[in-house]
Amino acid sequence: MGINRRNLLQATSAAAAFFGAGAAKAATASPRKGDVELRGTVGRLERLGSLELESQQDFLTGFRSFVNDDLRKAAAMRAEAIVKSAGMDPKGEMKYAQAAALFEKDPIMATYVKAWVANQQQTWSTIQDYFHRNADQYLSEMDAFDKQGPGTVEWDPKMFIPDYTKHEIHIQPGGYVGDPFAGYINFYGVNNFYAGRNYQDETQYAIAQAVPLPKDGKVKRILDLGCATGRLTLQMKERFPDAEVWGIDVGGPMVRYAHVRAADLGIDVNYAQRLAEDTKFPDGYFDIVTSYILMHEVTIEASHKITAEALRVLRPGGVYFPVDFANGKQRGPITPYAAFSVWWDHRWNNEVWSIDYRDSNYADFMRKAGFAVDETVKSARRGHGGLLGIKT
């Protein structure tokens, strides 16, 4: 099991060059007013505030790689054997509840799930504990960055928060709205989710590069829905440096941290705490609207409203590029092992709405909202659907 920091440090110079001015600035700029930067940066990644915490996360990230690779393969092989012994086809369709009943008490399957969930819990708790122990420093950092640019941030502690957004998705303690350090916690915890492969926002870079242009090629304004800690928002700005770029999220702590990071990198983007179904922007304001893994984390009702809102704020000819898990005709069969994977992720990783989304057809949602839909665009991420909406 490798130590990810070693690979990361070897890649520092190349990453700073590859990911543009923001990465280089993060590595070389003098500290900004109020900036808490205790241990420097690696490319565009600000290192965690203590060596102990960084070491814990290195171990947990390495362990996640082991779980995702070796343990997952063992679980898949065991699932196939169980299905065959029951006289069924491992490549046939299976309902979620049937898969749960068939697999959940098997020791190999249970070991895989328990190891994955325990790693997730430990990742969150160690990061959350650190930021809570150092609350004054990081609250002061957000307060300082609220008042400085580049870019802007708006958030409202009195904003109405719909109940469906208050769940602790991914078992993140407090979720996206219930902990003042949700942005810090999510950013560093998600680095673990990507198993050490996204320290320089590589995933969001690839997605941003895949976003199709409007037919006329004009891109003046961009909106990133459900932006979380703003990684895709930043990459959209770096691809389109002359555009006005906004990222919105229901979590005030999420957009506050997103702005801290953007301003520290010297990237001029705007963040706002707003609902994706009620963005507050004028009709026809944007040329491009994006979202990344948003729709499976909201209710079906909210998904319809968000899609309609994306249409409203796009100008004629504007494009909507939602990146999420494949569903509808792009999904393919739900095999026994796949059904179990979806079920335990829903049950133990608190993916409250994921099953509803996976069993729906988001392309149809887009058509119902009024988009012309292209289902032939290349997927921006493996395992995700490829959809493009065009406002006619």
Backbone hydrogen bonds in HBPLUS format (Angstrom, degrees):
<---DONOR---> <-ACCEPTOR-->    atom                        ^
c    i                          cat <-CA-CA->   ^        H-A-AA   ^      H-
h    n   atom  resd res      DA  || num        DHA   H-A  angle D-A-AA Bond
n    s   type  num  typ     dist DA aas  dist angle  dist       angle   num
A0006-ARG N   A0003-ILE O   3.22 MM   3  5.96 137.5  2.41 117.6 125.6     1
A0008-LEU N   A0004-ASN O   2.95 MM   4  6.17 158.4  2.00 153.4 160.6     2
A0009-LEU N   A0005-ARG O   2.82 MM   4  6.02 162.7  1.85 157.7 159.9     3
A0010-GLN N   A0006-ARG O   3.19 MM   4  6.38 153.5  2.27 143.7 150.6     4
A0011-ALA N   A0007-ASN O   3.18 MM   4  6.37 135.7  2.39 139.1 150.0     5
A0011-ALA N   A0008-LEU O   3.09 MM   3  5.21 132.0  2.33  97.3 110.3     6
A0012-THR N   A0009-LEU O   3.33 MM   3  5.22 167.1  2.34 103.1 106.7     7
A0015-ALA N   A0011-ALA O   2.86 MM   4  5.92 162.3  1.90 162.5 168.3     8
A0016-ALA N   A0012-THR O   2.98 MM   4  6.18 163.2  2.00 155.6 159.7     9
A0017-ALA N   A0013-SER O   3.13 MM   4  6.36 157.4  2.18 148.1 153.7    10
A0018-PHE N   A0014-ALA O   2.83 MM   4  5.96 164.2  1.85 152.6 157.7    11
A0019-PHE N   A0015-ALA O   2.94 MM   4  5.90 166.9  1.96 155.2 157.4    12
A0024-ALA N   A0020-GLY O   3.25 MM   4  6.59 165.9  2.28 152.8 156.7    13
A0025-LYS N   A0021-ALA O   2.78 MM   4  5.86 162.9  1.81 155.7 160.8    14
A0026-ALA N   A0022-GLY O   2.97 MM   4  6.13 154.6  2.04 142.8 149.8    15
A0027-ALA N   A0023-ALA O   3.14 MM   4  6.39 145.2  2.27 143.1 151.9    16
A0027-ALA N   A0024-ALA O   3.14 MM   3  5.18 123.0  2.49  93.6 107.8    17
A0028-THR N   A0024-ALA O   3.08 MM   4  6.26 133.6  2.31 143.3 155.6    18
A0028-THR N   A0025-LYS O   3.18 MM   3  5.20 133.0  2.41  95.8 108.3    19
A0029-ALA N   A0025-LYS O   2.78 MM   4  5.23 164.1  1.80 151.9 153.0    20
A0035-ASP N   A0032-ARG O   2.99 MM   3  5.26 165.1  2.01 129.3 131.0    21
A0047-ARG N   A0040-GLY O   2.99 MM   7  6.00 159.8  2.03 147.6 154.2    22
A0042-VAL N   A0045-LEU O   2.74 MM   3  5.14 159.4  1.78 151.2 157.6    23
A0045-LEU N   A0042-VAL O   3.01 MM   3  5.14 162.8  2.04 127.8 128.3    24
A0054-GLU N   A0050-SER O   3.05 MM   4  6.31 164.2  2.07 150.3 155.1    25
A0055-SER N   A0051-LEU O   2.84 MM   4  5.98 156.5  1.89 149.5 155.9    26
A0056-GLN N   A0052-GLU O   2.96 MM   4  6.24 154.7  2.03 146.5 153.5    27
A0057-GLN N   A0053-LEU O   2.95 MM   4  6.24 160.1  1.99 151.6 156.5    28
A0058-ASP N   A0054-GLU O   2.87 MM   4  6.13 150.3  1.96 146.7 155.3    29
A0059-PHE N   A0055-SER O   3.02 MM   4  6.29 162.5  2.06 150.3 153.9    30
A0060-LEU N   A0056-GLN O   2.92 MM   4  6.20 166.6  1.94 152.1 156.0    31
A0061-THR N   A0057-GLN O   2.79 MM   4  5.84 152.7  1.87 145.9 153.2    32
A0062-GLY N   A0058-ASP O   2.95 MM   4  6.13 160.3  1.99 147.5 153.0    33
A0063-PHE N   A0059-PHE O   2.82 MM   4  6.09 154.4  1.88 150.8 158.9    34
A0064-ARG N   A0060-LEU O   2.87 MM   4  6.06 149.4  1.97 139.1 147.5    35
A0065-SER N   A0061-THR O   3.05 MM   4  6.36 152.1  2.13 145.3 152.1    36
A0066-PHE N   A0062-GLY O   3.13 MM   4  6.49 152.1  2.21 143.7 150.8    37
A0067-VAL N   A0063-PHE O   2.90 MM   4  6.25 158.5  1.95 152.1 157.9    38
A0068-ASN N   A0064-ARG O   2.74 MM   4  5.92 169.4  1.75 158.2 161.1    39
A0069-ASP N   A0065-SER O   2.96 MM   4  5.98 141.6  2.11 140.5 150.0    40
A0070-ASP N   A0066-PHE O   2.92 MM   4  5.48 110.9  2.41 133.0 149.3    41
A0071-LEU N   A0066-PHE O   3.19 MM   5  6.56 165.0  2.21 149.3 153.9    42
A0072-ARG N   A0067-VAL O   2.94 MM   5  6.07 131.2  2.19 149.9 162.4    43
A0073-LYS N   A0069-ASP O   3.01 MM   4  6.12 159.2  2.05 150.3 156.1    44
A0074-ALA N   A0070-ASP O   3.01 MM   4  6.27 158.7  2.06 148.3 154.3    45
A0075-ALA N   A0071-LEU O   2.88 MM   4  6.13 155.7  1.94 149.0 155.7    46
A0076-ALA N   A0072-ARG O   2.87 MM   4  6.12 158.2  1.92 151.2 157.0    47
A0077-MET N   A0073-LYS O   2.95 MM   4  6.19 160.3  1.99 151.0 155.9    48
A0078-ARG N   A0074-ALA O   2.93 MM   4  6.10 156.2  1.99 145.1 152.3    49
A0079-ALA N   A0075-ALA O   2.84 MM   4  6.03 154.7  1.91 148.6 155.6    50
A0080-GLU N   A0076-ALA O   3.07 MM   4  6.30 158.0  2.12 145.8 150.9    51
A0081-ALA N   A0077-MET O   3.09 MM   4  6.39 156.7  2.15 145.8 151.9    52
A0082-ILE N   A0078-ARG O   2.95 MM   4  6.22 158.5  2.00 152.3 157.9    53
A0083-VAL N   A0079-ALA O   2.96 MM   4  6.17 165.3  1.98 154.4 158.0    54
A0084-LYS N   A0080-GLU O   2.98 MM   4  6.14 164.8  2.00 149.6 154.0    55
A0085-SER N   A0081-ALA O   2.94 MM   4  6.09 156.5  2.00 146.0 152.7    56
A0086-ALA N   A0082-ILE O   3.09 MM   4  6.31 130.5  2.35 138.5 151.0    57
A0086-ALA N   A0083-VAL O   3.11 MM   3  5.13 134.2  2.33  95.8 108.6    58
A0088-MET N   A0083-VAL O   3.05 MM   5  5.42 166.4  2.07 151.6 149.0    59
A0087-GLY N   A0084-LYS O   2.93 MM   3  5.07 159.4  1.97 108.5 113.4    60
A0092-GLY N   A0089-ASP O   2.99 MM   3  5.10 165.8  2.01 112.2 116.2    61
A0094-MET N   A0334-ILE O   2.99 MM 240  6.23 135.9  2.19 170.1 176.4    62
A0099-ALA N   A0095-LYS O   3.01 MM   4  6.27 159.4  2.05 153.3 158.9    63
A0100-ALA N   A0096-TYR O   2.93 MM   4  6.19 158.7  1.97 153.4 159.5    64
A0101-ALA N   A0097-ALA O   3.02 MM   4  6.22 162.8  2.05 147.2 151.2    65
A0102-LEU N   A0098-GLN O   2.99 MM   4  6.13 146.0  2.11 142.9 152.6    66
A0103-PHE N   A0099-ALA O   2.97 MM   4  6.04 152.8  2.04 152.5 157.9    67
A0104-GLU N   A0100-ALA O   2.96 MM   4  5.34 162.3  1.99 144.9 149.8    68
A0106-ASP N   A0103-PHE O   2.99 MM   3  5.54 164.5  2.01 123.9 129.0    69
A0110-ALA N   A0106-ASP O   2.85 MM   4  5.95 162.7  1.88 158.0 163.9    70
A0111-THR N   A0107-PRO O   2.89 MM   4  5.90 148.3  1.99 137.2 145.4    71
A0112-TYR N   A0108-ILE O   3.13 MM   4  6.38 160.9  2.16 148.0 152.0    72
A0113-VAL N   A0109-MET O   3.11 MM   4  6.42 168.7  2.12 153.9 155.9    73
A0114-LYS N   A0110-ALA O   2.82 MM   4  5.89 167.4  1.84 151.8 156.2    74
A0115-ALA N   A0111-THR O   2.89 MM   4  5.92 161.3  1.93 147.7 153.1    75
A0116-TRP N   A0112-TYR O   3.06 MM   4  6.25 159.8  2.10 148.1 153.5    76
A0117-VAL N   A0113-VAL O   2.90 MM   4  6.12 172.0  1.91 159.7 161.5    77
A0118-ALA N   A0114-LYS O   2.85 MM   4  5.86 165.6  1.87 151.0 155.8    78
A0119-ASN N   A0115-ALA O   3.04 MM   4  6.07 155.3  2.10 140.8 147.4    79
A0120-GLN N   A0116-TRP O   3.05 MM   4  6.33 155.8  2.11 145.2 152.0    80
A0121-GLN N   A0117-VAL O   2.87 MM   4  6.18 162.8  1.90 156.6 160.8    81
A0122-GLN N   A0118-ALA O   2.90 MM   4  6.07 163.1  1.93 150.4 155.0    82
A0123-THR N   A0119-ASN O   2.89 MM   4  6.03 156.1  1.95 148.0 155.0    83
A0124-TRP N   A0120-GLN O   3.07 MM   4  6.34 171.0  2.08 156.0 156.9    84
A0125-SER N   A0121-GLN O   2.96 MM   4  6.12 171.1  1.97 152.8 155.8    85
A0126-THR N   A0122-GLN O   3.05 MM   4  6.05 167.3  2.06 149.3 152.3    86
A0127-ILE N   A0123-THR O   3.29 MM   4  6.38 165.1  2.31 149.6 153.7    87
A0128-GLN N   A0124-TRP O   2.81 MM   4  5.93 169.2  1.82 160.9 164.7    88
A0129-ASP N   A0125-SER O   2.91 MM   4  5.89 161.7  1.94 144.0 149.6    89
A0130-TYR N   A0126-THR O   3.25 MM   4  6.39 155.0  2.31 138.0 143.8    90
A0131-PHE N   A0127-ILE O   3.21 MM   4  6.56 167.7  2.23 157.2 158.3    91
A0132-HIS N   A0128-GLN O   2.96 MM   4  6.12 154.1  2.02 154.8 162.5    92
A0133-ARG N   A0129-ASP O   2.92 MM   4  6.04 152.3  2.00 146.1 153.6    93
A0134-ASN N   A0130-TYR O   3.09 MM   4  6.32 135.5  2.29 142.0 154.0    94
A0135-ALA N   A0132-HIS O   3.37 MM   3  4.79 145.8  2.50 108.9 102.9    95
A0138-TYR N   A0134-ASN O   3.37 MM   4  6.70 166.4  2.39 157.3 160.5    96
A0139-LEU N   A0135-ALA O   2.84 MM   4  5.89 159.5  1.88 163.0 168.4    97
A0140-SER N   A0136-ASP O   3.02 MM   4  6.02 157.6  2.07 142.6 149.0    98
A0141-GLU N   A0137-GLN O   2.96 MM   4  6.22 141.5  2.11 135.9 147.3    99
A0142-MET N   A0138-TYR O   3.08 MM   4  6.29 164.7  2.11 144.8 146.8   100
A0143-ASP N   A0139-LEU O   2.95 MM   4  6.18 161.5  1.98 148.6 154.4   101
A0144-ALA N   A0140-SER O   2.89 MM   4  6.05 158.5  1.94 148.4 153.6   102
A0145-PHE N   A0141-GLU O   2.99 MM   4  6.23 163.9  2.02 155.0 159.0   103
A0146-ASP N   A0142-MET O   2.89 MM   4  6.00 141.1  2.05 147.7 157.8   104
A0147-LYS N   A0144-ALA O   3.31 MM   3  5.81 148.2  2.42 107.1 114.5   105
A0148-GLN N   A0145-PHE O   3.15 MM   3  5.15 170.5  2.15 109.2 112.2   106
A0271-TYR N   A0152-THR O   2.86 MM 119  6.19 162.2  1.89 145.1 150.1   107
A0154-GLU N   A0271-TYR O   3.00 MM 117  6.48 135.8  2.20 133.7 147.1   108
A0273-GLN N   A0154-GLU O   2.86 MM 119  6.17 145.3  1.98 145.1 156.6   109
A0159-MET N   A0156-ASP O   2.98 MM   3  5.27 167.5  1.99 119.3 121.0   110
A0165-THR N   A0162-PRO O   3.06 MM   3  5.69 155.5  2.13 116.7 123.8   111
A0166-LYS N   A0163-ASP O   3.00 MM   3  5.38 166.4  2.02 117.1 121.5   112
A0171-ILE N   A0168-GLU O   2.84 MM   3  4.95 128.0  2.11 142.0 137.5   113
A0172-GLN N   A0169-ILE O   3.13 MM   3  5.98 170.9  2.13 120.5 123.1   114
A0170-HIS N   A0349-ASN O   3.09 MM 179  4.91 119.3  2.48 163.7 164.9   115
A0175-GLY N   A0172-GLN O   2.82 MM   3  5.09 158.8  1.87 129.8 134.9   116
A0178-GLY N   A0174-GLY O   2.76 MM   4  4.25 136.8  1.95 148.9 149.4   117
A0182-ALA N   A0179-ASP O   3.02 MM   3  5.13 150.1  2.11 124.2 120.0   118
A0185-ILE N   A0181-PHE O   2.91 MM   4  6.09 175.5  1.91 167.0 168.5   119
A0186-ASN N   A0182-ALA O   2.83 MM   4  5.83 161.5  1.86 144.5 150.3   120
A0187-PHE N   A0183-GLY O   2.91 MM   4  6.00 167.2  1.93 150.9 154.8   121
A0188-TYR N   A0184-TYR O   3.18 MM   4  6.36 179.2  2.18 156.8 156.5   122
A0189-GLY N   A0185-ILE O   2.89 MM   4  5.84 150.7  1.98 144.6 154.2   123
A0190-VAL N   A0186-ASN O   2.82 MM   4  5.76 159.9  1.86 151.1 155.6   124
A0191-ASN N   A0187-PHE O   3.28 MM   4  6.55 138.6  2.46 136.5 146.6   125
A0192-ASN N   A0189-GLY O   2.98 MM   3  5.31 131.1  2.22 103.0 115.5   126
A0193-PHE N   A0189-GLY O   3.22 MM   4  6.69 146.9  2.33 137.3 146.7   127
A0194-TYR N   A0190-VAL O   3.07 MM   4  6.40 153.8  2.14 154.5 158.4   128
A0196-GLY N   A0191-ASN O   3.37 MM   5  6.03 170.3  2.38 168.2 167.1   129
A0195-ALA N   A0192-ASN O   2.80 MM   3  4.99 155.2  1.86 113.9 118.4   130
A0197-ARG N   A0194-TYR O   3.05 MM   3  5.47 152.2  2.13 112.4 120.7   131
A0201-ASP N   A0198-ASN O   3.12 MM   3  4.96 160.1  2.16 113.1 110.8   132
A0205-TYR N   A0201-ASP O   2.91 MM   4  6.11 152.3  1.99 153.4 162.3   133
A0206-ALA N   A0202-GLU O   3.04 MM   4  6.27 160.2  2.08 148.2 152.1   134
A0207-ILE N   A0203-THR O   3.05 MM   4  6.38 156.2  2.11 147.3 154.1   135
A0208-ALA N   A0204-GLN O   2.88 MM   4  6.02 168.3  1.89 150.7 154.0   136
A0209-GLN N   A0205-TYR O   2.99 MM   4  6.22 155.8  2.05 149.4 156.0   137
A0210-ALA N   A0206-ALA O   3.15 MM   4  6.32 132.3  2.39 136.7 148.6   138
A0210-ALA N   A0207-ILE O   2.97 MM   3  5.09 132.5  2.20  99.7 113.4   139
A0211-VAL N   A0208-ALA O   3.32 MM   3  5.41 154.4  2.39 101.5 108.7   140
A0217-GLY N   A0214-PRO O   2.87 MM   3  5.17 157.2  1.92 113.1 120.8   141
A0244-GLU N   A0220-LYS O   2.81 MM  24  6.17 165.4  1.83 152.6 150.1   142
A0287-ASP N   A0221-ARG O   2.96 MM  66  5.54 165.1  1.98 138.3 142.5   143
A0288-ILE N   A0221-ARG O   3.40 MM  67  6.83 153.0  2.48 150.6 157.3   144
A0222-ILE N   A0244-GLU O   2.91 MM  22  6.32 155.1  1.97 157.3 160.8   145
A0246-TRP N   A0222-ILE O   2.92 MM  24  6.22 158.0  1.97 150.7 157.5   146
A0223-LEU N   A0288-ILE O   3.00 MM  65  6.42 154.1  2.06 149.6 157.9   147
A0290-THR N   A0223-LEU O   2.82 MM  67  6.29 158.8  1.87 159.0 166.2   148
A0224-ASP N   A0246-TRP O   2.80 MM  22  6.15 151.1  1.89 149.8 159.8   149
A0248-ILE N   A0224-ASP O   3.09 MM  24  6.44 162.3  2.12 165.9 167.5   150
A0225-LEU N   A0290-THR O   2.83 MM  65  6.12 166.4  1.85 162.1 157.4   151
A0226-GLY N   A0248-ILE O   2.89 MM  22  5.70 111.5  2.37 140.4 159.2   152
A0227-CYS N   A0248-ILE O   2.88 MM  21  5.56 160.6  1.91 137.2 140.9   153
A0230-GLY N   A0227-CYS O   2.88 MM   3  4.98 158.4  1.92 126.1 131.6   154
A0234-LEU N   A0230-GLY O   3.03 MM   4  6.19 158.9  2.07 148.3 152.0   155
A0235-GLN N   A0231-ARG O   3.19 MM   4  6.48 157.3  2.25 142.8 148.8   156
A0236-MET N   A0232-LEU O   2.88 MM   4  6.16 148.8  1.98 152.8 161.1   157
A0237-LYS N   A0233-THR O   3.12 MM   4  6.44 154.6  2.19 147.8 154.2   158
A0238-GLU N   A0234-LEU O   2.92 MM   4  6.22 152.6  1.99 147.8 156.2   159
A0239-ARG N   A0235-GLN O   2.94 MM   4  6.13 141.5  2.09 139.0 148.8   160
A0240-PHE N   A0236-MET O   2.88 MM   4  6.03 152.5  1.96 143.8 152.0   161
A0243-ALA N   A0240-PHE O   3.05 MM   3  5.56 165.4  2.07 121.3 126.1   162
A0270-ASN N   A0245-VAL O   3.01 MM  25  6.23 161.5  2.05 154.6 160.4   163
A0247-GLY N   A0270-ASN O   2.83 MM  23  6.31 148.8  1.93 156.2 166.6   164
A0272-ALA N   A0247-GLY O   3.04 MM  25  6.52 147.2  2.15 153.3 160.4   165
A0249-ASP N   A0272-ALA O   3.19 MM  23  6.71 148.9  2.29 151.9 160.6   166
A0274-ARG N   A0249-ASP O   3.13 MM  25  5.59 129.7  2.39 116.2 126.3   167
A0254-MET N   A0251-GLY O   3.10 MM   3  5.06 125.3  2.41  94.5 109.0   168
A0255-VAL N   A0251-GLY O   3.17 MM   4  6.57 160.4  2.21 156.8 159.3   169
A0256-ARG N   A0252-GLY O   2.99 MM   4  6.16 153.8  2.06 153.3 161.5   170
A0257-TYR N   A0253-PRO O   3.19 MM   4  6.25 163.4  2.22 138.3 142.1   171
A0258-ALA N   A0254-MET O   2.93 MM   4  6.13 159.2  1.97 146.6 153.4   172
A0259-HIS N   A0255-VAL O   2.95 MM   4  6.07 154.0  2.02 142.9 148.1   173
A0260-VAL N   A0256-ARG O   3.05 MM   4  6.36 155.6  2.11 145.4 152.4   174
A0261-ARG N   A0257-TYR O   2.94 MM   4  6.26 166.1  1.96 161.9 163.5   175
A0262-ALA N   A0258-ALA O   2.92 MM   4  6.12 163.1  1.94 147.7 153.1   176
A0263-ALA N   A0259-HIS O   2.85 MM   4  5.86 172.7  1.85 154.6 157.0   177
A0264-ASP N   A0260-VAL O   2.97 MM   4  6.03 154.3  2.04 143.7 151.6   178
A0265-LEU N   A0261-ARG O   2.94 MM   4  6.15 143.5  2.07 144.3 153.9   179
A0265-LEU N   A0262-ALA O   3.13 MM   3  5.10 122.0  2.49  92.7 107.2   180
A0266-GLY N   A0262-ALA O   2.96 MM   4  6.15 111.1  2.45 133.8 151.7   181
A0267-ILE N   A0262-ALA O   2.95 MM   5  5.26 170.5  1.95 149.6 148.1   182
A0266-GLY N   A0263-ALA O   2.98 MM   3  4.82 145.1  2.10  94.6 105.6   183
A0269-VAL N   A0267-ILE O   3.10 MM   2  6.06 122.4  2.45 110.7  95.2   184
A0278-ASP N   A0275-LEU O   3.01 MM   3  5.05 159.2  2.06 104.5 111.1   185
A0284-GLY N   A0312-ARG O   2.95 MM  28  6.25 168.3  1.97 144.4 146.4   186
A0285-TYR N   A0313-VAL O   2.78 MM  28  5.34 103.1  2.37 117.4 131.4   187
A0286-PHE N   A0313-VAL O   2.79 MM  27  5.95 176.8  1.79 165.1 166.0   188
A0315-ARG N   A0286-PHE O   2.93 MM  29  5.94 151.7  2.02 169.6 162.9   189
A0319-VAL N   A0287-ASP O   3.00 MM  32  6.48 151.4  2.09 153.4 153.1   190
A0289-VAL N   A0319-VAL O   2.94 MM  30  6.40 152.2  2.02 155.7 162.9   191
A0321-PHE N   A0289-VAL O   2.86 MM  32  6.33 160.6  1.90 161.9 167.9   192
A0323-VAL N   A0291-SER O   2.83 MM  32  6.04 163.3  1.86 146.6 152.3   193
A0293-ILE N   A0323-VAL O   2.72 MM  30  5.98 162.4  1.75 166.9 173.0   194
A0297-GLU N   A0294-LEU O   2.90 MM   3  5.51 159.1  1.95 121.1 127.9   195
A0303-SER N   A0299-THR O   2.84 MM   4  6.07 152.9  1.91 147.5 156.0   196
A0304-HIS N   A0300-ILE O   3.08 MM   4  6.39 155.8  2.14 151.8 155.6   197
A0305-LYS N   A0301-GLU O   3.21 MM   4  6.53 159.9  2.25 146.7 152.1   198
A0306-ILE N   A0302-ALA O   2.77 MM   4  5.99 160.4  1.81 158.5 163.8   199
A0307-THR N   A0303-SER O   3.00 MM   4  6.12 159.1  2.04 146.5 152.0   200
A0308-ALA N   A0304-HIS O   3.04 MM   4  6.28 157.4  2.09 146.5 152.5   201
A0309-GLU N   A0305-LYS O   2.92 MM   4  6.15 148.8  2.02 143.5 152.6   202
A0310-ALA N   A0306-ILE O   2.87 MM   4  6.17 150.4  1.96 148.4 156.4   203
A0311-LEU N   A0307-THR O   3.14 MM   4  6.46 154.1  2.21 144.9 150.9   204
A0312-ARG N   A0308-ALA O   3.01 MM   4  6.29 157.4  2.06 144.7 151.0   205
A0313-VAL N   A0309-GLU O   3.09 MM   4  6.31 162.0  2.13 156.2 158.1   206
A0314-LEU N   A0311-LEU O   3.27 MM   3  5.39 149.2  2.37 102.0 111.0   207
A0318-GLY N   A0315-ARG O   2.74 MM   3  5.21 156.7  1.79 143.5 145.5   208
A0317-GLY N   A0391-LYS O   2.64 MM  74  5.18 164.3  1.66 152.0 157.7   209
A0391-LYS N   A0318-GLY O   3.03 MM  73  5.57 169.0  2.04 161.3 164.4   210
A0320-TYR N   A0389-GLY O   2.75 MM  69  4.79 158.1  1.80 143.5 148.0   211
A0389-GLY N   A0320-TYR O   2.83 MM  69  4.79 174.0  1.84 150.4 152.2   212
A0385-GLY N   A0324-ASP O   2.88 MM  61  6.11 153.6  1.95 161.4 167.1   213
A0330-GLN N   A0327-ASN O   3.23 MM   3  5.50 140.4  2.40 134.7 129.8   214
A0328-GLY N   A0360-SER O   3.14 MM  32  6.06 127.0  2.43 163.1 150.0   215
A0331-ARG N   A0328-GLY O   3.21 MM   3  5.63 162.4  2.24 111.8 117.2   216
A0339-ALA N   A0335-THR O   2.76 MM   4  5.91 159.6  1.80 161.8 167.7   217
A0340-PHE N   A0336-PRO O   3.03 MM   4  6.26 155.4  2.09 145.2 151.4   218
A0341-SER N   A0337-TYR O   2.94 MM   4  6.18 155.8  1.99 148.1 154.9   219
A0342-VAL N   A0338-ALA O   2.99 MM   4  6.25 161.0  2.03 152.4 156.3   220
A0343-TRP N   A0339-ALA O   2.95 MM   4  6.10 157.0  2.00 144.4 151.6   221
A0344-TRP N   A0340-PHE O   2.88 MM   4  6.11 173.2  1.89 159.9 160.0   222
A0345-ASP N   A0341-SER O   3.13 MM   4  6.11 153.7  2.20 140.4 148.1   223
A0346-HIS N   A0342-VAL O   3.01 MM   4  6.16 151.2  2.10 143.2 150.9   224
A0347-ARG N   A0343-TRP O   2.85 MM   4  6.10 159.3  1.90 152.6 158.9   225
A0348-TRP N   A0344-TRP O   2.70 MM   4  5.49 166.1  1.72 147.0 152.0   226
A0349-ASN N   A0345-ASP O   3.10 MM   4  4.83 137.1  2.29 112.1 122.9   227
A0351-GLU N   A0345-ASP O   3.41 MM   6  6.16 151.1  2.50 133.5 136.7   228
A0354-SER N   A0351-GLU O   3.40 MM   3  5.42 152.7  2.48 101.3 109.0   229
A0357-TYR N   A0353-TRP O   3.10 MM   4  6.39 159.7  2.14 154.8 160.8   230
A0358-ARG N   A0354-SER O   2.85 MM   4  6.11 168.6  1.87 157.3 160.2   231
A0359-ASP N   A0355-ILE O   3.00 MM   4  6.12 145.4  2.13 148.1 156.3   232
A0360-SER N   A0357-TYR O   2.98 MM   3  5.16 161.0  2.01 110.0 115.8   233
A0364-ASP N   A0361-ASN O   2.99 MM   3  5.48 128.1  2.26 109.3 121.7   234
A0365-PHE N   A0361-ASN O   3.27 MM   4  6.74 147.4  2.38 142.4 151.8   235
A0366-MET N   A0362-TYR O   3.00 MM   4  6.33 156.0  2.06 151.4 156.8   236
A0367-ARG N   A0363-ALA O   3.01 MM   4  6.35 155.2  2.07 145.3 152.0   237
A0368-LYS N   A0364-ASP O   2.85 MM   4  6.03 159.9  1.89 150.5 156.2   238
A0369-ALA N   A0365-PHE O   3.01 MM   4  6.27 145.7  2.13 143.8 152.7   239
A0370-GLY N   A0366-MET O   3.21 MM   4  6.51 130.9  2.47 137.3 149.6   240
A0371-PHE N   A0366-MET O   3.02 MM   5  5.49 159.2  2.06 153.9 147.2   241
A0370-GLY N   A0367-ARG O   3.02 MM   3  5.11 134.6  2.23  98.1 111.1   242
A0372-ALA N   A0390-ILE O   3.00 MM  18  5.11 175.5  2.01 150.4 151.6   243
A0390-ILE N   A0372-ALA O   2.84 MM  18  5.11 153.2  1.92 145.3 154.2   244
A0374-ASP N   A0388-LEU O   2.85 MM  14  5.11 164.1  1.87 153.4 158.8   245
A0388-LEU N   A0374-ASP O   3.03 MM  14  5.11 136.6  2.23 138.9 149.9   246
A0384-HIS N   A0381-ARG O   3.04 MM   3  5.58 149.5  2.13 144.3 144.0   247
